[in-house]
Amino acid sequence: MRAQSHGRGIAQIGGSQRTFNSPRRSFSVTAGVQHGHITPPKPGEELHVSFIDKDGQKHDFEVAEGDNLLDIAQANDLEMEGACGGSCACSTCHVIVEDPEVFDKMEEPSDDENDMLDLAFGLTETSRLGCQVVMNKDLDGLVVRLPSMTRNLQASDFAQKK
């Protein structure tokens, strides 16, 4: 069955019409969740993650299960852009997992993530997008390296210069 909208709260579904009394919702492009916000871990439930920045300095954090690497990095003022807001539509939160054994414990990247990783600078066999890596008990002790550069492709990059 296919639904066809006829406006004003009436829809044609199959051979019958139905009236809906729901109010119209306003459209917003603002994300419902602010990135860079993480929930403090409960005592005894801390997970550990380390970031090695572009200068080789290691930053260790205690985080909660369910936090993703992009949010963790941004909440701690590390240089991870996340230009798309964590929607898996860019490669500016590219990270390199240091330990291949820990990398193997992660869920397989989605096709969308793999497509974005193809655009990442310095892609490796253990590359992931930080917005797609969600901390869990299997990843406790995770160490990731931030690449020396990122690529942020924007429409303005391709506009003809005057």
Backbone as ProteinMPNN parsed JSONL, in Angstrom:
{"seq_chain_A": "MRAQSHGRGIAQIGGSQRTFNSPRRSFSVTAGVQHGHITPPKPGEELHVSFIDKDGQKHDFEVAEGDNLLDIAQANDLEMEGACGGSCACSTCHVIVEDPEVFDKMEEPSDDENDMLDLAFGLTETSRLGCQVVMNKDLDGLVVRLPSMTRNLQASDFAQKK", "coords_chain_A": {"N_chain_A": [[0.826, -1.18, 0.0], [0.457, 2.224, -0.744], [0.984, 5.423, 0.575], [-0.555, 8.537, -0.026], [-0.22, 11.951, 0.204], [-2.616, 14.446, 0.79], [-2.617, 16.903, 1.887], [-3.629, 19.144, 4.586], [-4.014, 17.316, 6.688], [-5.134, 14.963, 5.649], [-4.886, 11.777, 4.298], [-4.436, 9.534, 1.612], [-4.728, 6.207, 1.748], [-4.147, 3.26, 0.342], [-7.274, 2.245, -0.726], [-8.8, 3.842, 0.912], [-9.621, 6.893, 2.689], [-8.032, 8.746, 5.259], [-8.254, 10.854, 8.066], [-6.142, 13.038, 9.776], [-5.438, 14.487, 12.867], [-3.185, 15.719, 13.757], [-0.946, 18.326, 14.755], [0.981, 20.508, 12.627], [4.475, 20.121, 12.386], [7.295, 22.108, 13.082], [10.171, 22.557, 11.042], [13.547, 21.855, 11.634], [17.015, 22.333, 11.301], [18.851, 22.059, 13.221], [20.858, 20.091, 15.268], [19.631, 17.627, 17.527], [21.157, 16.797, 19.63], [23.912, 18.118, 21.208], [27.138, 18.008, 19.959], [30.227, 16.946, 21.387], [29.514, 16.714, 23.933], [29.602, 14.753, 26.742], [28.651, 12.095, 28.941], [29.428, 11.924, 32.321], [31.222, 9.111, 33.594], [29.798, 6.547, 35.691], [30.842, 5.821, 39.034], [33.093, 3.13, 39.214], [32.321, 2.141, 36.777], [33.87, 3.129, 34.791], [35.389, 3.564, 31.621], [38.387, 3.365, 29.713], [40.175, 5.446, 27.521], [42.59, 6.496, 25.173], [44.063, 9.183, 23.423], [46.367, 9.94, 20.93], [47.836, 12.788, 20.023], [48.48, 15.039, 17.211], [51.021, 15.945, 17.685], [52.211, 13.899, 18.983], [51.675, 13.649, 21.651], [50.202, 12.0, 24.411], [46.887, 11.6, 25.54], [44.902, 10.744, 28.183], [41.724, 9.447, 29.115], [38.866, 8.958, 31.238], [35.848, 7.506, 30.506], [32.326, 7.114, 29.737], [30.346, 4.206, 29.018], [28.963, 4.054, 25.784], [29.636, 6.591, 24.904], [30.93, 8.342, 22.072], [33.958, 8.528, 20.086], [34.349, 11.004, 18.796], [32.766, 12.834, 20.283], [34.035, 12.556, 22.763], [36.638, 13.504, 22.205], [36.071, 16.183, 21.422], [34.853, 17.182, 23.739], [37.001, 17.304, 25.372], [38.658, 19.156, 24.298], [40.395, 18.356, 22.196], [42.049, 18.283, 19.006], [39.867, 17.55, 16.889], [37.831, 17.746, 14.274], [35.152, 17.04, 13.161], [33.31, 17.909, 11.118], [30.802, 17.376, 9.943], [29.13, 17.103, 12.032], [28.982, 14.643, 13.202], [27.512, 12.892, 11.649], [28.381, 10.965, 9.925], [29.235, 11.875, 7.424], [31.53, 12.989, 6.496], [35.139, 13.04, 6.678], [36.538, 14.099, 8.771], [36.842, 13.328, 11.385], [38.546, 11.256, 11.502], [40.33, 8.572, 12.863], [43.104, 6.555, 13.932], [43.362, 3.344, 14.937], [45.49, 2.072, 17.304], [46.155, -0.566, 18.18], [45.909, -3.528, 16.508], [44.538, -5.798, 17.455], [42.604, -4.8, 19.195], [41.22, -3.288, 17.349], [40.067, -5.353, 15.865], [38.075, -6.155, 17.601], [36.089, -4.366, 17.292], [32.88, -3.36, 15.939], [32.083, -4.048, 12.533], [32.78, -1.52, 10.099], [30.187, 0.504, 8.658], [28.808, 0.639, 5.273], [28.531, 3.34, 4.585], [30.36, 4.54, 6.339], [32.758, 3.386, 5.405], [32.806, 4.521, 2.841], [33.251, 7.219, 3.469], [35.687, 7.005, 4.798], [37.341, 6.434, 2.67], [37.947, 8.944, 1.759], [39.618, 9.985, 3.623], [42.6, 11.463, 4.933], [45.727, 9.878, 5.047], [44.894, 7.198, 5.365], [44.644, 4.006, 6.931], [44.963, 0.451, 7.62], [43.702, 0.155, 10.031], [41.976, 2.271, 10.344], [39.295, 4.359, 11.416], [36.17, 6.18, 11.706], [35.786, 8.605, 14.125], [33.257, 9.389, 15.031], [31.759, 7.16, 14.712], [32.695, 5.193, 16.356], [31.792, 3.74, 19.187], [32.129, 3.687, 22.613], [32.56, 0.744, 24.543], [32.612, -2.051, 26.831], [34.361, -3.921, 25.664], [36.139, -2.302, 24.376], [37.606, -1.042, 26.284], [40.468, 0.655, 27.308], [41.283, 1.422, 24.824], [43.401, 2.849, 22.363], [43.912, 5.523, 20.273], [45.2, 7.181, 17.388], [45.495, 10.481, 16.224], [45.374, 11.606, 12.92], [47.936, 13.382, 11.029], [46.85, 15.326, 9.414], [43.654, 16.49, 8.121], [41.0, 16.074, 5.719], [38.723, 18.319, 4.596], [36.276, 18.492, 2.635], [34.439, 20.835, 0.923], [31.687, 22.427, -0.72], [32.455, 24.995, -1.419], [35.135, 24.657, -1.875], [35.297, 23.873, -4.462], [34.285, 25.86, -5.967], [34.452, 28.197, -8.623], [37.167, 30.331, -8.774], [37.357, 33.873, -8.743]], "CA_chain_A": [[0.0, 0.0, 0.0], [1.204, 3.46, -0.817], [0.271, 6.572, 1.127], [-0.445, 9.771, -0.784], [-0.66, 13.073, 1.02], [-3.503, 15.407, 0.158], [-2.577, 18.117, 2.699], [-4.618, 19.387, 5.626], [-4.261, 16.198, 7.583], [-5.859, 13.873, 5.006], [-3.998, 10.93, 3.506], [-5.068, 8.438, 0.869], [-3.982, 4.984, 2.012], [-4.85, 2.225, -0.398], [-8.535, 2.735, -1.25], [-9.572, 4.623, 1.883], [-9.048, 8.141, 3.159], [-7.974, 8.904, 6.713], [-8.001, 12.222, 8.505], [-5.238, 13.103, 10.903], [-5.594, 15.731, 13.611], [-1.922, 16.12, 14.384], [-0.487, 19.65, 14.326], [2.193, 20.513, 11.807], [5.708, 20.306, 13.144], [8.25, 22.98, 12.418], [11.369, 21.864, 10.596], [14.77, 22.454, 12.147], [18.239, 21.642, 10.916], [19.708, 22.017, 14.393], [20.944, 18.747, 15.852], [18.985, 17.483, 18.822], [22.186, 16.561, 20.636], [25.114, 18.922, 20.976], [28.331, 17.176, 19.97], [31.216, 17.398, 22.346], [28.943, 16.528, 25.268], [29.665, 13.364, 27.188], [28.107, 11.843, 30.268], [30.478, 11.404, 33.211], [30.995, 7.704, 33.94], [29.449, 6.238, 37.074], [31.969, 5.191, 39.74], [33.222, 1.694, 39.005], [31.927, 1.785, 35.406], [34.695, 3.912, 33.884], [36.15, 2.957, 30.536], [39.581, 4.166, 29.473], [40.545, 5.669, 26.124], [43.714, 7.417, 25.016], [44.264, 9.793, 22.12], [47.701, 10.454, 20.661], [47.565, 13.92, 19.136], [49.369, 15.243, 16.057], [52.371, 16.199, 18.184], [52.688, 12.7, 19.653], [51.349, 13.677, 23.078], [49.122, 11.084, 24.772], [45.861, 12.15, 26.436], [44.129, 9.637, 28.746], [40.432, 9.866, 29.645], [37.886, 7.999, 31.74], [34.606, 7.837, 29.81], [31.199, 6.222, 29.992], [29.893, 3.349, 27.927], [28.019, 4.733, 24.903], [30.237, 7.806, 24.353], [31.721, 8.075, 20.873], [35.269, 9.169, 20.118], [34.232, 12.404, 18.4], [32.284, 13.58, 21.439], [35.073, 12.531, 23.796], [37.705, 14.414, 21.782], [35.608, 17.568, 21.458], [34.606, 17.557, 25.141], [38.299, 17.485, 26.02], [39.389, 20.148, 23.499], [41.389, 17.803, 21.284], [41.841, 18.726, 17.626], [39.097, 16.661, 16.026], [36.847, 18.686, 13.759], [33.765, 16.552, 13.089], [32.631, 18.951, 10.337], [29.418, 17.018, 9.62], [28.377, 16.972, 13.268], [28.88, 13.242, 13.621], [26.496, 12.184, 10.859], [29.076, 10.048, 9.026], [29.177, 12.469, 6.096], [32.836, 13.571, 6.178], [36.203, 12.209, 7.26], [37.338, 14.959, 9.642], [37.034, 12.718, 12.71], [39.335, 10.057, 11.238], [41.297, 8.133, 13.867], [43.818, 5.314, 13.62], [43.418, 2.474, 16.119], [46.884, 1.651, 17.45], [46.294, -2.01, 18.394], [45.058, -4.281, 15.584], [43.678, -6.74, 18.184], [41.449, -4.022, 19.663], [40.479, -2.959, 16.13], [39.29, -6.539, 15.502], [36.94, -6.277, 18.522], [35.075, -3.372, 16.929], [31.907, -3.73, 14.915], [32.511, -3.708, 11.179], [32.266, -0.223, 9.655], [29.094, 0.464, 7.685], [29.192, 1.07, 3.934], [28.665, 4.796, 4.614], [31.636, 4.866, 6.979], [33.828, 3.022, 4.475], [32.83, 5.537, 1.779], [33.88, 8.432, 4.007], [37.087, 6.695, 5.077], [38.078, 6.522, 1.404], [38.334, 10.344, 1.577], [40.453, 10.388, 4.755], [44.041, 11.608, 4.748], [46.532, 8.929, 5.811], [44.099, 6.001, 5.646], [45.395, 2.79, 7.27], [44.146, -0.751, 7.792], [42.962, 0.255, 11.291], [41.315, 3.572, 10.38], [37.855, 4.445, 11.68], [35.657, 7.518, 11.968], [35.543, 8.743, 15.557], [31.824, 9.505, 15.322], [31.142, 5.839, 14.586], [33.258, 4.285, 17.358], [31.088, 3.93, 20.46], [32.844, 2.969, 23.664], [31.916, -0.338, 25.274], [33.58, -2.759, 27.684], [35.375, -4.567, 24.826], [37.099, -1.304, 23.902], [38.285, -0.429, 27.434], [41.911, 0.724, 27.069], [41.491, 1.791, 23.424], [44.334, 3.928, 22.053], [43.791, 5.959, 18.883], [46.098, 8.255, 16.957], [44.906, 11.455, 15.313], [46.276, 11.787, 11.774], [48.6, 14.689, 11.001], [46.005, 16.256, 8.662], [42.335, 16.002, 7.722], [40.453, 16.672, 4.506], [37.36, 18.819, 4.77], [35.814, 18.875, 1.305], [33.243, 21.643, 0.958], [31.303, 22.921, -2.04], [33.237, 26.208, -1.696], [36.459, 24.256, -2.358], [35.209, 23.605, -5.882], [33.736, 27.038, -6.646], [35.417, 28.829, -9.495], [37.746, 31.537, -8.195], [37.301, 35.022, -9.649]], "C_chain_A": [[0.865, 1.235, 0.0], [0.381, 4.605, -0.266], [0.515, 7.789, 0.251], [-0.989, 10.899, 0.072], [-1.527, 14.01, 0.208], [-3.578, 16.687, 0.971], [-3.668, 18.159, 3.745], [-4.978, 18.161, 6.441], [-5.061, 15.06, 6.985], [-4.862, 13.08, 4.176], [-4.817, 9.85, 2.829], [-4.196, 7.214, 1.083], [-4.754, 3.849, 1.366], [-6.122, 2.82, -0.993], [-9.313, 3.595, -0.281], [-8.837, 5.894, 2.281], [-9.066, 8.163, 4.677], [-7.643, 10.346, 7.024], [-7.138, 12.182, 9.754], [-5.38, 14.467, 11.556], [-4.304, 16.186, 14.269], [-1.497, 17.487, 13.862], [0.757, 19.519, 13.467], [3.395, 20.774, 12.698], [6.618, 21.243, 12.37], [9.499, 22.171, 12.1], [12.586, 22.595, 11.127], [15.958, 21.647, 11.664], [19.223, 21.563, 12.071], [19.69, 20.612, 14.986], [20.293, 18.729, 17.227], [19.973, 17.298, 19.952], [23.404, 17.393, 20.264], [26.319, 17.999, 21.016], [29.374, 17.787, 20.877], [30.701, 17.296, 23.768], [29.024, 15.047, 25.603], [29.098, 13.28, 28.598], [29.238, 11.336, 31.155], [30.188, 9.944, 33.573], [30.613, 7.554, 35.408], [30.651, 5.577, 37.746], [31.952, 3.672, 39.563], [32.855, 1.238, 37.605], [32.75, 2.542, 34.365], [35.338, 3.035, 32.819], [37.304, 3.907, 30.24], [39.868, 4.242, 27.976], [41.673, 6.683, 26.106], [43.779, 7.9, 23.583], [45.718, 10.228, 22.03], [47.519, 11.556, 19.628], [48.628, 14.036, 18.037], [50.812, 15.491, 16.459], [52.951, 14.997, 18.919], [52.399, 12.659, 21.137], [50.127, 12.791, 23.345], [48.196, 11.729, 25.798], [44.966, 10.993, 26.881], [42.836, 10.162, 29.359], [39.658, 8.681, 30.197], [36.542, 8.433, 31.177], [33.528, 6.819, 30.159], [30.918, 5.358, 28.763], [28.856, 4.123, 27.107], [28.544, 6.045, 24.337], [30.993, 7.452, 23.077], [32.994, 8.921, 20.887], [35.224, 10.637, 19.71], [33.801, 13.254, 19.591], [33.341, 13.657, 22.54], [36.182, 13.535, 23.447], [37.267, 15.869, 21.904], [35.357, 18.048, 22.885], [35.907, 17.843, 25.882], [39.24, 18.38, 25.205], [40.544, 19.578, 22.692], [41.054, 18.26, 19.865], [41.193, 17.637, 16.788], [37.895, 17.473, 15.569], [35.419, 18.162, 13.794], [32.88, 17.517, 12.316], [31.161, 18.646, 10.056], [28.566, 16.842, 10.868], [28.169, 15.539, 13.708], [27.86, 12.442, 12.849], [27.1, 11.242, 9.821], [29.02, 10.554, 7.584], [30.464, 13.215, 5.743], [33.893, 12.644, 6.782], [37.062, 12.995, 8.242], [37.469, 14.447, 11.068], [37.78, 11.385, 12.589], [40.317, 9.793, 12.379], [41.935, 6.83, 13.4], [43.936, 4.524, 14.916], [44.816, 1.87, 16.181], [47.047, 0.129, 17.515], [45.354, -2.774, 17.457], [44.121, -5.282, 16.289], [42.44, -6.036, 18.737], [40.586, -3.643, 18.464], [39.566, -4.124, 15.736], [38.085, -6.753, 16.412], [35.798, -5.33, 18.163], [34.086, -3.944, 15.931], [32.458, -3.312, 13.568], [31.982, -2.327, 10.804], [31.146, -0.411, 8.634], [29.618, 0.861, 6.31], [29.388, 2.576, 3.88], [29.999, 5.206, 5.242], [32.799, 4.537, 6.055], [33.945, 4.03, 3.333], [33.527, 6.804, 2.249], [35.356, 8.194, 4.323], [37.937, 6.756, 3.816], [38.578, 7.939, 1.139], [39.335, 10.82, 2.634], [41.924, 10.475, 4.368], [44.747, 10.567, 5.604], [45.794, 7.667, 6.205], [45.005, 4.791, 5.913], [44.426, 1.617, 7.379], [43.299, -0.686, 9.064], [42.313, 1.633, 11.455], [39.828, 3.424, 10.652], [37.468, 5.911, 11.77], [35.29, 7.585, 13.445], [34.075, 8.816, 15.914], [31.125, 8.149, 15.303], [31.673, 4.827, 15.595], [32.65, 4.63, 18.714], [31.762, 3.056, 21.511], [31.962, 1.908, 24.323], [33.008, -1.086, 26.029], [34.683, -3.442, 26.876], [36.462, -3.6, 24.379], [37.826, -0.58, 25.043], [39.795, -0.496, 27.208], [42.267, 1.097, 25.636], [42.473, 2.958, 23.311], [44.174, 4.251, 20.571], [44.745, 7.114, 18.628], [45.331, 9.173, 16.019], [45.867, 11.654, 14.148], [46.839, 13.206, 11.751], [47.785, 15.748, 10.267], [44.62, 15.64, 8.491], [41.952, 16.676, 6.417], [39.024, 17.068, 4.8], [36.906, 19.352, 3.423], [34.495, 19.606, 1.433], [32.932, 22.098, -0.454], [32.134, 24.147, -2.405], [34.653, 25.861, -2.189], [36.465, 24.1, -3.872], [34.625, 24.778, -6.656], [34.833, 27.696, -7.466], [35.869, 30.153, -8.873], [37.682, 32.655, -9.213], [38.611, 35.751, -9.719]], "O_chain_A": [[1.894, 1.282, 0.674], [-0.795, 4.744, -0.603], [1.643, 8.048, -0.168], [-2.095, 10.806, 0.603], [-1.205, 14.331, -0.936], [-4.496, 17.484, 0.779], [-4.539, 17.29, 3.774], [-6.131, 17.993, 6.839], [-5.623, 14.256, 7.729], [-4.076, 13.662, 3.428], [-5.77, 9.32, 3.4], [-3.046, 7.186, 0.644], [-5.865, 3.517, 1.779], [-6.046, 3.821, -1.706], [-10.405, 4.049, -0.622], [-7.61, 5.97, 2.223], [-9.998, 7.661, 5.305], [-6.848, 10.979, 6.329], [-7.376, 11.394, 10.669], [-5.436, 15.486, 10.868], [-4.329, 16.953, 15.231], [-1.662, 17.784, 12.679], [1.495, 18.539, 13.568], [3.325, 21.555, 13.647], [6.697, 21.174, 11.143], [9.836, 21.22, 12.806], [12.648, 23.823, 11.075], [15.909, 20.418, 11.624], [20.327, 21.045, 11.903], [18.627, 20.023, 15.179], [20.391, 19.69, 17.99], [19.669, 17.606, 21.105], [23.863, 17.361, 19.122], [26.514, 17.28, 21.997], [29.395, 18.997, 21.103], [31.365, 17.736, 24.706], [28.569, 14.197, 24.837], [29.071, 14.261, 29.34], [29.942, 10.402, 30.77], [29.039, 9.584, 33.829], [31.048, 8.331, 36.258], [31.399, 4.849, 37.094], [30.921, 3.024, 39.742], [33.051, 0.07, 37.268], [32.375, 2.593, 33.193], [35.771, 1.915, 33.088], [37.207, 5.109, 30.487], [39.812, 3.24, 27.263], [41.71, 7.609, 26.917], [43.578, 7.13, 22.644], [46.242, 10.826, 22.97], [47.102, 11.299, 18.498], [49.551, 13.225, 17.959], [51.726, 15.273, 15.664], [54.07, 15.068, 19.427], [52.83, 11.732, 21.823], [49.147, 12.829, 22.602], [48.642, 12.319, 26.783], [44.342, 10.336, 26.048], [42.836, 11.19, 30.037], [39.768, 7.559, 29.705], [36.135, 9.583, 31.344], [33.794, 5.8, 30.795], [31.215, 5.738, 27.63], [27.975, 4.772, 27.671], [27.966, 6.573, 23.386], [31.622, 6.398, 22.997], [33.085, 9.909, 21.616], [35.996, 11.439, 20.236], [34.412, 14.285, 19.87], [33.516, 14.7, 23.169], [36.607, 14.318, 24.296], [38.01, 16.698, 22.429], [35.626, 19.207, 23.202], [35.913, 18.54, 26.896], [40.456, 18.362, 25.399], [41.565, 20.243, 22.52], [39.905, 18.583, 19.567], [41.868, 16.898, 16.072], [37.043, 17.844, 16.376], [34.555, 18.79, 14.406], [31.816, 17.905, 12.798], [30.355, 19.569, 9.943], [27.397, 16.468, 10.769], [27.274, 15.254, 14.504], [27.384, 11.416, 13.335], [26.393, 10.772, 8.929], [28.791, 9.787, 6.649], [30.483, 13.991, 4.788], [33.566, 11.591, 7.33], [38.195, 12.603, 8.52], [38.143, 15.075, 11.884], [37.665, 10.51, 13.447], [41.043, 10.692, 12.804], [41.374, 6.103, 12.581], [44.544, 4.99, 15.88], [45.27, 1.235, 15.229], [48.0, -0.405, 16.948], [44.135, -2.68, 17.596], [43.039, -5.578, 15.782], [41.351, -6.609, 18.746], [39.358, -3.672, 18.549], [38.427, -3.91, 15.323], [37.156, -7.467, 16.033], [34.682, -5.47, 18.664], [34.391, -4.872, 15.183], [33.209, -2.341, 13.468], [30.851, -1.99, 11.152], [31.156, -1.359, 7.849], [30.737, 1.36, 6.188], [30.302, 3.055, 3.209], [30.681, 6.101, 4.743], [33.732, 5.33, 5.935], [35.051, 4.359, 2.905], [34.308, 7.397, 1.505], [36.182, 9.087, 4.135], [39.119, 7.092, 3.879], [39.529, 8.124, 0.38], [39.844, 11.937, 2.545], [42.426, 9.67, 3.583], [44.399, 10.391, 6.772], [46.045, 7.118, 7.277], [45.998, 4.579, 5.217], [43.214, 1.785, 7.246], [42.292, -1.385, 9.172], [42.123, 2.103, 12.577], [39.185, 2.487, 10.179], [38.329, 6.782, 11.896], [34.571, 6.726, 13.954], [33.676, 8.357, 16.984], [30.019, 8.013, 15.824], [31.154, 3.714, 15.681], [32.952, 5.666, 19.306], [31.939, 1.852, 21.325], [30.79, 2.141, 24.618], [34.191, -0.784, 25.879], [35.819, -3.536, 27.342], [37.571, -4.015, 24.043], [38.569, 0.373, 24.806], [40.34, -1.568, 26.949], [43.443, 1.088, 25.274], [42.39, 3.929, 24.063], [44.286, 3.37, 19.718], [45.052, 7.908, 19.517], [44.61, 8.714, 15.133], [47.061, 11.852, 14.368], [46.289, 14.115, 12.374], [48.001, 16.942, 10.471], [44.429, 14.44, 8.686], [42.504, 17.715, 6.054], [38.211, 16.238, 5.208], [37.124, 20.52, 3.104], [33.535, 19.069, 1.986], [33.826, 22.149, -1.299], [32.485, 24.328, -3.571], [35.296, 26.679, -2.847], [37.52, 24.186, -4.5], [34.481, 24.701, -7.877], [35.993, 27.744, -7.055], [35.046, 30.987, -8.496], [37.918, 32.436, -10.402], [38.727, 36.743, -10.44]]}, "name": "protein", "num_of_chains": 1, "seq": "MRAQSHGRGIAQIGGSQRTFNSPRRSFSVTAGVQHGHITPPKPGEELHVSFIDKDGQKHDFEVAEGDNLLDIAQANDLEMEGACGGSCACSTCHVIVEDPEVFDKMEEPSDDENDMLDLAFGLTETSRLGCQVVMNKDLDGLVVRLPSMTRNLQASDFAQKK"}
